[in-house]
Amino acid sequence: MIFLSKTTLDKQYRDATADISATIKNYSSTTVKARSVTAMLYNGFNSGAGRYRQRRRCLRWSRDRNNGDLSFAVKNPAKWTAETRSSYTTVITLQEGARILETMSSRTGFRRLRSKEGSFLLTAYPSS
């Protein structure tokens, strides 16, 4: 399983959307049972706080690749800036019923990269 996590801040740089795309490869020669992909976002600094969850059940699994796209709103997340490197942990779990088959995690930050006058700027706040 591989996944990509993308965060997007709204125009006011207050709330955000976390979009997660998971690709699961079936290496067996047969179709497997229905599986589900769960994405959870944990606040990296405060255990149990800032927890978000989204689940997608894939009803049919082919003999090749299967994609699961998940998305959820995040209210006023801590922003990643040059001064405060606030980050979250995204955890993706692949399950068959209650049985966990695979779990992966990655650090996730809420920020915006932009260019201005030939320079890249990392910002968590709107510019004037």
LUMDRENKOL-511427 format. One record per residue: z, x, y of N, C-alpha, C in turn; residue number from 1. Coordinates in Angstrom, 3 decimals. Example, Ala and Ser with C-alpha at 12.3 -4.5 7.8 and 13.67 -1.06 7.14 Angstrom:
SITE 7.800 13.190 -5.690 7.800 12.300 -4.500 7.800 13.200 -3.300 1 .
SITE 7.080 12.850 -2.250 7.140 13.670 -1.060 7.870 12.900 0.030 2 .
***
This chain:
SITE 0.000 0.854 -1.170 0.000 0.000 0.000 0.000 0.899 1.232 1 .
SITE -0.800 0.524 2.204 -0.780 1.184 3.507 -0.635 0.096 4.570 2 .
SITE -0.068 0.463 5.719 0.034 -0.538 6.773 -0.082 0.103 8.142 3 .
SITE -0.490 -0.727 9.091 -0.625 -0.330 10.482 0.213 -1.287 11.312 4 .
SITE 1.020 -0.726 12.195 1.860 -1.529 13.072 1.396 -1.321 14.506 5 .
SITE 1.137 -2.419 15.219 0.688 -2.342 16.609 1.564 -3.262 17.448 6 .
SITE 2.045 -2.746 18.570 2.856 -3.567 19.461 2.122 -3.750 20.789 7 .
SITE 2.267 -4.935 21.366 1.621 -5.251 22.628 2.639 -5.884 23.564 8 .
SITE 2.823 -5.286 24.737 3.711 -5.853 25.748 2.957 -6.892 26.565 9 .
SITE 3.667 -7.929 27.017 3.025 -8.931 27.863 2.792 -8.354 29.262 10 .
SITE 2.170 -9.145 30.146 1.805 -8.648 31.473 3.012 -8.265 32.323 11 .
SITE 4.153 -8.874 32.057 5.364 -8.550 32.802 6.145 -7.395 32.160 12 .
SITE 5.647 -6.877 31.056 6.298 -5.797 30.304 7.697 -6.204 29.831 13 .
SITE 7.891 -7.463 29.571 9.198 -7.942 29.122 9.189 -8.205 27.622 14 .
SITE 8.411 -9.177 27.185 8.357 -9.540 25.766 7.139 -8.888 25.121 15 .
SITE 7.117 -8.923 23.801 6.041 -8.232 23.083 5.648 -8.998 21.830 16 .
SITE 4.560 -8.551 21.258 4.103 -9.038 19.961 3.981 -7.837 19.031 17 .
SITE 4.481 -7.985 17.823 4.311 -6.960 16.796 3.289 -7.486 15.796 18 .
SITE 2.190 -6.768 15.650 1.134 -7.119 14.698 1.119 -6.069 13.604 19 .
SITE 1.186 -6.540 12.366 1.223 -5.631 11.223 0.122 -6.018 10.259 20 .
SITE -0.640 -5.033 9.859 -1.720 -5.244 8.909 -1.454 -4.371 7.681 21 .
SITE -1.317 -5.013 6.532 -1.057 -4.294 5.286 -2.273 -4.402 4.371 22 .
SITE -2.625 -3.302 3.732 -3.702 -3.287 2.739 -3.098 -2.856 1.411 23 .
SITE -3.304 -3.694 0.404 -2.737 -3.437 -0.922 -3.882 -3.274 -1.905 24 .
SITE -3.826 -2.227 -2.685 -4.883 -1.939 -3.663 -4.372 -2.261 -5.063 25 .
SITE -5.150 -3.013 -5.811 -4.842 -3.315 -7.205 -5.579 -2.299 -8.069 26 .
SITE -4.836 -1.396 -8.705 -5.444 -0.346 -9.519 -5.641 -0.763 -10.969 27 .
SITE -5.163 -1.948 -11.348 -5.355 -2.396 -12.733 -6.740 -3.016 -12.882 28 .
SITE -7.132 -3.275 -14.092 -8.456 -3.844 -14.343 -8.436 -5.369 -14.388 29 .
SITE -7.268 -5.981 -14.177 -7.160 -7.438 -14.228 -6.580 -7.979 -12.927 30 .
SITE -6.777 -9.277 -12.739 -6.179 -9.948 -11.595 -4.684 -10.076 -11.850 31 .
SITE -3.869 -9.816 -10.817 -2.419 -9.875 -10.974 -1.871 -11.178 -10.412 32 .
SITE -0.590 -11.446 -10.691 0.066 -12.657 -10.206 0.167 -12.649 -8.686 33 .
SITE 0.446 -13.830 -8.146 0.612 -13.958 -6.694 1.742 -13.057 -6.216 34 .
SITE 1.524 -12.434 -5.073 2.509 -11.534 -4.490 2.693 -11.881 -3.029 35 .
SITE 3.761 -11.386 -2.458 4.001 -11.637 -1.039 4.288 -10.324 -0.331 36 .
SITE 3.962 -10.304 0.943 4.222 -9.159 1.807 5.191 -9.630 2.882 37 .
SITE 6.277 -8.899 3.059 7.261 -9.215 4.077 7.354 -8.053 5.043 38 .
SITE 7.361 -8.360 6.334 7.553 -7.337 7.359 8.848 -7.634 8.084 39 .
SITE 9.669 -6.597 8.274 10.902 -6.740 9.034 10.958 -5.632 10.071 40 .
SITE 11.468 -5.970 11.230 11.595 -5.017 12.319 13.085 -4.904 12.645 41 .
SITE 13.616 -3.698 12.544 15.033 -3.458 12.798 15.205 -2.624 14.059 42 .
SITE 16.201 -2.972 14.866 16.552 -2.181 16.025 17.139 -0.867 15.517 43 .
SITE 16.591 0.255 15.963 17.000 1.563 15.454 18.348 2.036 15.912 44 .
SITE 18.926 1.411 16.936 20.184 1.907 17.481 21.377 1.044 17.145 45 .
SITE 21.168 -0.192 16.761 22.270 -1.108 16.561 22.064 -1.862 15.257 46 .
SITE 22.767 -1.460 14.234 22.598 -2.041 12.909 22.741 -3.565 12.944 47 .
SITE 21.740 -4.254 12.435 21.781 -5.701 12.347 21.287 -6.428 13.583 48 .
SITE 21.155 -5.732 14.697 20.692 -6.385 15.931 19.183 -6.233 16.049 49 .
SITE 18.539 -7.180 16.689 17.101 -7.092 16.908 16.303 -7.205 15.628 50 .
SITE 16.718 -8.052 14.718 16.053 -8.193 13.429 15.017 -9.311 13.506 51 .
SITE 13.793 -9.002 13.106 12.710 -9.981 13.090 12.073 -9.955 11.710 52 .
SITE 11.620 -11.106 11.256 11.062 -11.158 9.904 9.866 -12.089 9.867 53 .
SITE 8.856 -11.666 9.118 7.667 -12.484 8.899 7.235 -12.273 7.450 54 .
SITE 6.883 -13.347 6.767 6.461 -13.242 5.371 5.111 -13.910 5.195 55 .
SITE 4.282 -13.303 4.387 2.989 -13.894 4.057 2.819 -13.858 2.545 56 .
SITE 2.512 -14.986 1.981 2.291 -15.068 0.538 0.797 -15.036 0.279 57 .
SITE 0.384 -14.116 -0.544 -1.022 -14.005 -0.928 -1.179 -14.738 -2.249 58 .
SITE -1.877 -15.841 -2.240 -1.944 -16.697 -3.420 -2.848 -16.151 -4.510 59 .
SITE -3.942 -15.554 -4.133 -4.860 -14.997 -5.126 -5.045 -13.517 -4.856 60 .
SITE -4.978 -12.754 -5.891 -5.174 -11.308 -5.763 -6.420 -10.924 -6.516 61 .
SITE -7.305 -10.253 -5.837 -8.544 -9.822 -6.481 -8.285 -8.559 -7.278 62 .
SITE -9.327 -8.032 -7.841 -9.209 -6.792 -8.611 -9.360 -5.567 -7.729 63 .
SITE -9.500 -5.777 -6.430 -9.724 -4.645 -5.536 -8.661 -4.620 -4.448 64 .
SITE -9.080 -4.713 -3.201 -8.155 -4.641 -2.060 -7.772 -6.036 -1.576 65 .
SITE -6.546 -6.136 -1.086 -6.045 -7.368 -0.503 -5.399 -7.023 0.826 66 .
SITE -5.663 -7.846 1.828 -5.113 -7.596 3.153 -4.115 -8.686 3.507 67 .
SITE -3.058 -8.287 4.177 -2.062 -9.224 4.681 -1.782 -8.917 6.128 68 .
SITE -2.078 -9.859 7.012 -1.826 -9.672 8.435 -0.635 -10.525 8.838 69 .
SITE 0.325 -9.903 9.509 1.529 -10.581 9.950 1.715 -10.337 11.434 70 .
SITE 2.319 -11.293 12.123 2.525 -11.158 13.555 3.771 -11.929 13.945 71 .
SITE 4.562 -11.368 14.841 5.711 -12.098 15.357 6.055 -11.650 16.768 72 .
SITE 6.666 -12.576 17.515 7.070 -12.309 18.889 8.401 -11.572 18.882 73 .
SITE 8.550 -10.647 19.813 9.793 -9.898 19.960 10.261 -10.100 21.402 74 .
SITE 11.415 -10.721 21.570 11.949 -11.015 22.894 12.595 -9.775 23.503 75 .
SITE 12.096 -9.363 24.635 12.630 -8.266 25.434 13.073 -7.054 24.611 76 .
SITE 12.159 -6.431 23.877 12.553 -5.267 23.074 12.905 -4.079 23.964 77 .
SITE 13.696 -3.168 23.439 13.965 -1.913 24.141 12.645 -1.158 24.233 78 .
SITE 12.333 -0.640 25.401 11.040 0.013 25.627 11.133 1.519 25.376 79 .
SITE 10.028 2.068 24.909 9.895 3.509 24.690 9.338 4.111 25.978 80 .
SITE 10.098 4.999 26.601 9.627 5.698 27.787 9.826 7.193 27.566 81 .
SITE 9.376 7.989 28.517 9.595 9.436 28.424 11.081 9.764 28.506 82 .
SITE 11.854 8.931 29.203 13.286 9.177 29.360 14.122 8.562 28.243 83 .
SITE 13.738 7.390 27.777 14.486 6.693 26.723 13.549 6.388 25.571 84 .
SITE 13.669 7.125 24.526 12.769 6.963 23.375 13.325 5.924 22.397 85 .
SITE 13.398 4.697 22.874 13.893 3.599 22.044 12.873 3.281 20.962 86 .
SITE 13.329 3.202 19.731 12.404 2.870 18.657 13.058 1.914 17.668 87 .
SITE 12.202 1.253 16.933 12.599 0.317 15.898 12.076 0.850 14.570 88 .
SITE 12.539 0.275 13.481 12.016 0.617 12.161 11.312 -0.608 11.597 89 .
SITE 10.040 -0.449 11.273 9.273 -1.505 10.615 9.352 -1.250 9.116 90 .
SITE 9.751 -2.272 8.360 9.853 -2.170 6.907 8.932 -3.211 6.293 91 .
SITE 8.038 -2.755 5.427 7.097 -3.628 4.720 7.491 -3.639 3.248 92 .
SITE 7.592 -4.838 2.676 7.976 -4.978 1.272 6.921 -5.809 0.546 93 .
SITE 6.487 -5.313 -0.600 5.564 -6.032 -1.477 6.379 -6.554 -2.657 94 .
SITE 6.306 -7.878 -2.884 7.093 -8.491 -3.947 6.237 -9.356 -4.857 95 .
SITE 6.689 -9.455 -6.095 6.160 -10.426 -7.056 7.345 -11.287 -7.443 96 .
SITE 7.398 -12.488 -6.869 8.596 -13.315 -7.033 9.771 -12.627 -6.343 97 .
SITE 10.881 -12.460 -7.050 12.055 -11.785 -6.485 12.014 -10.272 -6.719 98 .
SITE 11.060 -9.819 -7.527 10.978 -8.392 -7.881 10.267 -7.595 -6.794 99 .
SITE 10.935 -6.576 -6.278 10.345 -5.696 -5.271 9.483 -4.660 -5.976 100 .
SITE 8.209 -4.596 -5.569 7.278 -3.650 -6.178 7.138 -2.376 -5.355 101 .
SITE 7.180 -2.533 -4.029 7.001 -1.366 -3.164 7.587 -1.667 -1.793 102 .
SITE 8.182 -0.643 -1.188 8.718 -0.746 0.166 8.299 0.487 0.944 103 .
SITE 7.860 0.272 2.184 7.474 1.376 3.072 8.099 1.121 4.434 104 .
SITE 8.320 2.196 5.188 8.858 2.032 6.530 8.212 3.021 7.492 105 .
SITE 8.314 2.685 8.769 7.757 3.538 9.811 8.484 3.242 11.117 106 .
SITE 8.566 4.224 11.990 9.166 4.035 13.308 8.143 3.333 14.208 107 .
SITE 8.627 2.428 15.056 7.769 1.637 15.932 8.364 1.623 17.330 108 .
SITE 7.521 1.826 18.332 7.975 1.784 19.719 7.189 0.766 20.518 109 .
SITE 7.815 0.231 21.553 7.164 -0.726 22.444 6.854 0.003 23.744 110 .
SITE 5.570 0.272 23.949 5.128 1.048 25.102 3.668 0.744 25.373 111 .
SITE 3.168 1.272 26.475 1.753 1.119 26.786 1.217 2.465 27.258 112 .
SITE 0.123 2.871 26.664 -0.597 4.064 27.104 -1.753 3.629 27.982 113 .
SITE -1.923 4.303 29.086 -3.054 4.000 29.947 -3.507 5.283 30.619 114 .
SITE -4.681 5.245 31.191 -5.179 6.424 31.902 -5.295 6.095 33.383 115 .
SITE -5.022 7.104 34.191 -5.126 6.957 35.634 -5.532 8.302 36.210 116 .
SITE -6.644 8.315 36.909 -7.154 9.527 37.546 -7.255 10.702 36.558 117 .
SITE -7.743 10.416 35.366 -7.971 11.461 34.373 -6.743 11.888 33.586 118 .
SITE -5.607 11.242 33.787 -4.376 11.576 33.055 -3.952 10.392 32.200 119 .
SITE -3.332 10.690 31.051 -2.751 9.644 30.215 -1.321 9.413 30.668 120 .
SITE -0.957 8.144 30.816 0.382 7.782 31.237 1.058 6.932 30.161 121 .
SITE 2.276 7.282 29.835 3.089 6.507 28.910 4.044 5.707 29.760 122 .
SITE 3.966 4.385 29.654 4.787 3.566 30.531 5.318 2.353 29.794 123 .
SITE 6.481 1.920 30.207 7.062 0.695 29.668 7.244 -0.336 30.773 124 .
SITE 6.709 -0.039 31.960 6.859 -0.905 33.099 5.528 -1.073 33.822 125 .
SITE 5.310 -2.222 34.460 4.050 -2.409 35.182 3.978 -1.464 36.374 126 .
SITE 2.776 -1.027 36.684 2.619 -0.143 37.842 2.252 -0.964 39.066 127 .
SITE 2.562 -0.414 40.220 2.254 -1.153 41.452 0.914 -0.720 41.995 128 .
***
